[in-house]
């Protein structure tokens, strides 16, 4: 392990390049808030990210945030506009290392990675418009600015405005307030597990020990197919809680089945994204059993 640990120990604090070893941090991200409008037609997003930092190293005045391809229009530090430097893979501002730093970044983006749009066109296999994220391992920086390495943990809130008729899934507990979808996760997580999915989903409801368990699924898929594949999720959560002697730690668990996902599934905190093709009708026998194995695998990752 020394060949892995030495570069980290000797590294000068620097934001690092995508897919490199996690660099040392000068600042500790405490909380991330996203407030975004999602434009399905133009495949773009716009809004702001608010990041609460605490200094880790006295004298460290440069605060780094990872981003790729974001059009940043303004940065506020503790409520005041400040100059900033926008690089190819980072955004830098100067902050007093003896104070907490609330950084508010106003931006827009047409993400080329990290956030994937699916659109109904003549040449597309998609049957409804949809967008979903895939952050692992360092791709969330393409759609929001943050510390995009897994050596920092933070709590999270999100507010998302989408066209009428669309539902929004993100991490934690959420609700629609008549204008936007709002989400809160009080337990901390790492950046690559922040997620977003938007589409005219249908919903199947279940529960585990009184906590909600949900599946969000395509509008042209039967609930019977969803139940056949994911109906045992409460039993899975119970089994893993008993085997680990550590109860499922979050207030909700949701699966969302999306079109043309990059993998079979991805275990974002409280909200797993899975490939739509996993959904099999009850008559499809052992194919559904394989899908159930994926469902169990992704649920186990929550531990």
C-alpha positions as CSV (number, residue, x, y, z in Angstrom):
1,X,0.0,0.0,0.0
2,X,3.0,2.4,0.4
3,X,3.1,3.1,-3.3
4,X,-0.5,4.4,-3.0
5,X,-0.1,6.3,0.2
6,X,3.1,8.2,-0.5
7,X,1.8,10.3,-3.3
8,X,-1.1,11.4,-1.2
9,X,1.1,12.2,1.8
10,X,3.6,14.2,-0.3
11,X,1.1,15.9,-2.5
12,X,0.9,19.7,-2.5
13,X,-2.8,20.7,-2.1
14,X,-4.2,21.0,-5.6
15,X,-7.5,20.2,-7.1
16,X,-6.2,17.3,-9.2
17,X,-7.1,16.0,-12.6
18,X,-10.1,13.8,-13.3
19,X,-9.4,10.2,-12.5
20,X,-6.3,10.9,-10.5
21,X,-5.6,10.0,-6.9
22,X,-7.7,12.1,-4.5
23,X,-5.6,15.2,-3.8
24,X,-5.1,16.7,-0.3
25,X,-7.8,19.3,0.8
26,X,-7.3,22.7,2.2
27,X,-11.0,23.1,2.9
28,X,-13.7,20.8,4.2
29,X,-17.0,20.8,2.4
30,X,-19.8,20.7,5.0
31,X,-22.9,21.1,2.9
32,X,-23.9,21.2,-0.8
33,X,-27.1,22.8,-2.1
34,X,-28.1,22.7,-5.7
35,X,-30.8,25.0,-7.1
36,X,-31.3,24.3,-10.8
37,X,-33.7,24.6,-13.7
38,X,-33.6,21.7,-16.1
39,X,-34.3,22.5,-19.7
40,X,-35.3,19.1,-21.3
41,X,-35.7,20.5,-24.8
42,X,-32.3,22.3,-25.0
43,X,-30.6,19.6,-22.9
44,X,-29.2,22.2,-20.5
45,X,-29.3,23.3,-16.9
46,X,-29.0,26.7,-15.2
47,X,-29.0,28.0,-11.6
48,X,-26.7,28.0,-8.7
49,X,-24.7,25.8,-6.3
50,X,-24.1,26.9,-2.7
51,X,-21.2,25.2,-0.9
52,X,-20.4,25.6,2.8
53,X,-16.7,25.2,3.6
54,X,-14.5,25.1,6.7
55,X,-10.8,25.7,6.5
56,X,-8.5,22.7,7.3
57,X,-5.1,24.4,7.0
58,X,-4.3,27.8,8.5
59,X,-2.9,30.2,5.9
60,X,-4.6,28.3,3.0
61,X,-6.4,31.1,1.1
62,X,-7.0,29.5,-2.2
63,X,-10.3,27.6,-2.4
64,X,-10.6,25.1,-5.2
65,X,-13.8,23.7,-6.7
66,X,-13.9,21.1,-9.5
67,X,-15.9,21.8,-12.7
68,X,-15.6,21.0,-16.4
69,X,-17.4,23.1,-19.0
70,X,-19.6,25.1,-16.7
71,X,-20.4,28.7,-17.8
72,X,-19.9,30.5,-14.5
73,X,-21.4,34.0,-14.4
74,X,-20.9,35.1,-10.8
75,X,-19.4,33.9,-7.5
76,X,-20.4,35.1,-4.1
77,X,-18.3,34.6,-1.0
78,X,-20.2,35.0,2.2
79,X,-22.8,37.0,0.3
80,X,-20.4,39.3,-1.5
81,X,-19.4,39.1,-5.2
82,X,-15.7,38.2,-5.6
83,X,-13.3,37.7,-8.5
84,X,-12.7,34.1,-9.6
85,X,-10.5,32.1,-11.9
86,X,-12.1,29.5,-14.2
87,X,-9.8,26.8,-15.5
88,X,-10.4,23.8,-17.6
89,X,-11.1,21.5,-14.6
90,X,-11.5,23.9,-11.7
91,X,-12.7,27.2,-10.3
92,X,-10.6,29.1,-7.8
93,X,-11.4,31.9,-5.4
94,X,-9.6,33.6,-2.5
95,X,-11.0,33.1,0.9
96,X,-10.0,34.0,4.5
97,X,-8.7,30.7,6.0
98,X,-9.8,31.8,9.4
99,X,-13.4,32.0,8.5
100,X,-16.2,29.7,7.2
101,X,-16.7,30.2,3.5
102,X,-20.2,30.1,2.0
103,X,-19.5,30.0,-1.8
104,X,-22.5,30.7,-4.1
105,X,-21.8,29.9,-7.8
106,X,-24.2,31.0,-10.5
107,X,-23.7,29.0,-13.7
108,X,-25.3,27.3,-16.7
109,X,-24.2,24.2,-18.7
110,X,-24.9,21.9,-21.5
111,X,-23.2,18.9,-20.0
112,X,-21.1,16.6,-22.2
113,X,-20.8,14.1,-19.5
114,X,-22.1,13.3,-16.0
115,X,-25.7,14.3,-16.9
116,X,-27.2,12.3,-19.8
117,X,-30.3,13.4,-21.8
118,X,-32.5,10.9,-23.6
119,X,-34.9,12.4,-26.2
120,X,-37.6,11.1,-28.4
121,X,-36.5,11.6,-32.0
122,X,-37.0,9.8,-35.3
123,X,-33.6,8.1,-35.0
124,X,-33.7,7.5,-31.2
125,X,-34.7,4.3,-29.4
126,X,-36.0,6.4,-26.5
127,X,-39.8,6.4,-25.9
128,X,-40.0,9.4,-23.6
129,X,-37.8,12.4,-22.7
130,X,-35.5,11.8,-19.7
131,X,-32.3,13.0,-18.0
132,X,-30.2,11.1,-15.4
133,X,-26.8,11.5,-13.9
134,X,-23.9,9.2,-13.5
135,X,-21.2,10.6,-11.3
136,X,-18.8,7.8,-10.7
137,X,-16.0,8.3,-10.6
138,X,-15.4,12.0,-11.3
139,X,-18.1,13.0,-13.8
140,X,-20.5,15.0,-11.6
141,X,-18.2,18.0,-12.1
142,X,-19.7,18.3,-15.6
143,X,-23.0,19.4,-14.2
144,X,-22.3,21.1,-10.9
145,X,-19.3,22.5,-9.2
146,X,-18.0,20.8,-6.0
147,X,-15.1,18.9,-4.5
148,X,-15.4,16.0,-6.8
149,X,-13.3,13.3,-5.1
150,X,-14.4,10.8,-2.5
151,X,-12.1,12.1,0.3
152,X,-14.7,14.6,1.5
153,X,-18.2,14.0,2.8
154,X,-21.1,16.5,3.2
155,X,-24.8,16.8,3.7
156,X,-27.1,17.8,0.8
157,X,-30.1,19.6,-0.3
158,X,-31.5,20.2,-3.8
159,X,-34.2,22.2,-5.5
160,X,-35.1,21.4,-9.1
161,X,-37.5,23.1,-11.5
162,X,-38.7,21.0,-14.4
163,X,-41.4,21.1,-17.1
164,X,-45.0,20.2,-16.0
165,X,-45.6,16.5,-16.0
166,X,-42.1,15.5,-15.1
167,X,-41.0,14.0,-11.7
168,X,-37.5,14.6,-10.1
169,X,-35.6,12.1,-8.1
170,X,-32.5,13.1,-6.1
171,X,-30.9,12.0,-2.8
172,X,-32.8,11.7,0.4
173,X,-36.4,12.7,1.2
174,X,-38.2,14.8,-1.4
175,X,-41.4,16.5,-2.2
176,X,-43.0,18.7,-4.8
177,X,-44.0,22.2,-3.5
178,X,-46.1,23.2,-6.5
179,X,-43.1,24.9,-8.2
180,X,-40.1,22.8,-7.7
181,X,-38.9,19.4,-6.3
182,X,-37.0,19.7,-3.0
183,X,-34.7,17.1,-1.5
184,X,-32.8,16.8,1.8
185,X,-30.2,14.2,2.9
186,X,-29.1,14.8,6.5
187,X,-26.6,12.0,6.5
188,X,-23.3,12.8,4.7
189,X,-22.2,11.4,1.4
190,X,-19.4,11.8,-1.2
191,X,-19.7,13.8,-4.4
192,X,-19.9,11.0,-7.0
193,X,-23.1,9.7,-5.3
194,X,-25.1,12.9,-5.8
195,X,-27.8,12.0,-8.3
196,X,-30.6,13.4,-10.4
197,X,-33.2,11.8,-12.6
198,X,-36.1,13.5,-14.5
199,X,-38.9,11.9,-16.5
200,X,-42.6,11.3,-16.5
201,X,-42.1,8.3,-14.2
202,X,-44.7,6.1,-12.6
203,X,-44.2,5.1,-9.0
204,X,-44.6,1.9,-7.0
205,X,-44.7,2.2,-3.2
206,X,-43.6,-0.3,-0.5
207,X,-42.0,0.0,2.9
208,X,-39.3,-1.5,5.2
209,X,-39.8,-1.1,9.0
210,X,-42.2,1.8,8.2
211,X,-39.7,3.6,6.0
212,X,-40.6,4.2,2.3
213,X,-39.3,1.9,-0.4
214,X,-40.1,3.1,-3.9
215,X,-39.5,2.2,-7.5
216,X,-39.8,4.9,-10.2
217,X,-40.3,3.3,-13.6
218,X,-41.0,4.2,-17.3
219,X,-44.6,5.2,-18.2
220,X,-44.9,2.3,-20.7
221,X,-43.9,-0.5,-18.3
222,X,-46.3,-2.5,-16.2
223,X,-46.3,-2.4,-12.4
224,X,-46.3,-6.2,-12.4
225,X,-42.9,-6.2,-14.1
226,X,-41.5,-3.8,-11.5
227,X,-42.9,-5.9,-8.7
228,X,-41.5,-9.1,-10.2
229,X,-38.0,-7.6,-10.2
230,X,-38.0,-5.3,-7.2
231,X,-40.8,-6.6,-5.0
232,X,-38.3,-8.2,-2.5
233,X,-36.3,-5.1,-1.8
234,X,-37.8,-4.7,1.7
235,X,-36.7,-8.3,2.4
236,X,-33.2,-7.5,1.0
237,X,-32.9,-4.5,3.3
238,X,-33.9,-6.6,6.3
239,X,-31.4,-9.4,5.4
240,X,-28.5,-7.0,4.9
241,X,-29.3,-5.2,8.1
242,X,-29.2,-8.5,10.0
243,X,-26.1,-9.9,8.3
244,X,-24.1,-6.7,8.9
245,X,-25.6,-6.0,12.4
246,X,-26.1,-2.5,11.1
247,X,-29.6,-1.3,10.1
248,X,-30.1,0.4,6.7
249,X,-28.9,3.9,7.6
250,X,-31.1,6.1,5.5
251,X,-34.8,7.3,5.8
252,X,-35.8,6.1,2.3
253,X,-34.7,3.8,-0.5
254,X,-35.6,4.4,-4.2
255,X,-34.8,2.7,-7.4
256,X,-35.3,4.5,-10.7
257,X,-35.2,2.5,-14.0
258,X,-33.9,4.6,-16.9
259,X,-33.4,4.4,-20.7
260,X,-29.9,3.4,-22.0
261,X,-28.1,3.6,-18.7
262,X,-24.3,3.3,-19.0
263,X,-24.2,0.2,-16.7
264,X,-26.6,-2.3,-15.1
265,X,-27.0,-0.1,-12.0
266,X,-25.4,2.6,-9.8
267,X,-25.8,2.7,-6.1
268,X,-26.2,6.5,-5.4
269,X,-27.0,7.2,-1.8
270,X,-30.7,6.4,-1.1
271,X,-31.4,6.5,-4.9
272,X,-30.1,3.7,-7.2
273,X,-30.2,4.2,-10.9
274,X,-30.8,1.0,-12.9
275,X,-31.1,0.0,-16.5
276,X,-34.6,-0.2,-17.8
277,X,-33.8,-3.5,-19.5
278,X,-33.7,-5.1,-16.1
279,X,-37.5,-5.0,-15.9
280,X,-38.8,-8.3,-16.9
281,X,-42.4,-9.5,-17.0
282,X,-43.3,-12.4,-14.7
283,X,-43.3,-14.8,-17.6
284,X,-39.7,-14.3,-18.4
285,X,-38.4,-16.7,-15.8
286,X,-34.7,-16.8,-15.0
287,X,-34.0,-13.5,-16.9
288,X,-36.0,-11.8,-14.1
289,X,-33.9,-13.7,-11.5
290,X,-30.8,-12.2,-13.0
291,X,-32.4,-8.7,-12.7
292,X,-33.2,-9.4,-9.1
293,X,-29.5,-10.2,-8.5
294,X,-28.6,-6.7,-9.8
295,X,-31.3,-5.2,-7.6
296,X,-29.8,-6.9,-4.5
297,X,-26.3,-6.0,-5.5
298,X,-27.1,-2.3,-5.8
299,X,-29.1,-2.3,-2.5
300,X,-26.1,-3.9,-0.7
301,X,-23.9,-1.0,-1.8
302,X,-25.9,1.3,0.5
303,X,-23.9,-0.2,3.4
